[in-house]
Amino acid sequence: SLMLLSLSPDQIGAYLQNKALSPEGRKQLEAIIAAKKQIAAIDRQVRDIDTQINELTKDQERIRQNLTSLN
């Protein structure tokens, strides 16, 4: 028994090198690797969007301060 949740796709890939691994086991590990890579890509997109939101929020605050100083 092995918990794959905490392993990276590269670490799981090392298990694919096992010659004793059944074709079904290999197929399942490959599916897990693909899913983990997709999750990592989505996490990167979420972080990028969070960064954009933070930058926009800072810009809005700066604009509000500028408008306040004009009054």
Secondary structure, DSSP 4 states (H G I P E B T S, - for coil): ----TTS-HHHHHHHHT-TT--HHHHHHHHHHHHHHHHHHHHHHHHHHHHHHHHHHHHHHHHHHHHHHHH-
